């Protein structure tokens, strides 16, 4: 009885392994220019190619950790992350010429324990900074991108209007008491 139970269990485990192995081979993703390894990890470098792993944070459309070919430039990585996000809502139309980008590239030196940050700032209507275009990324660097804009009249109204409403309501309540 024990021997029969053991053989049945062994047969079930072997068949499950075979089914799992077959489905894993069917799921293999063909080599492509860009594919997701996991949530937030994107592989740009082809398998077998020398690669660096860098992070993109901030106001980009697809933040995450990217495995890119060695020698990738910063502006290429920003393009892989689908560029800066925009402030697009149904109630506002922005003048992109007034928008400003700040790109910070952080590099940690494991030998000295120091972190260096290079900062690049430019507007959309200005030429792309040559230093940023030439900057080659290395392993474990962090790129943070921030889209900034000047406050418009509507922004001030959105801050001041609720305060004025609360003050006026307070005066009305005190007056009625």
Secondary structure, 3 states (H helix, E strand, C coil): CHHHHHHHHHHHHHHHHHHHHHHHHHCCCCCCCCEEEECCEEECCCCCCCEEEEEEEECECCCEEEEEECCCEHHHHHHHCCCECCCCECCECCCHHHEEEEEEEEEEECCCCEEEEEEEEEECCCCCCHHHHHCECCCCCEEEEEEEECCCHHHHHHHHHHHHHHHHHHHHHHHHC
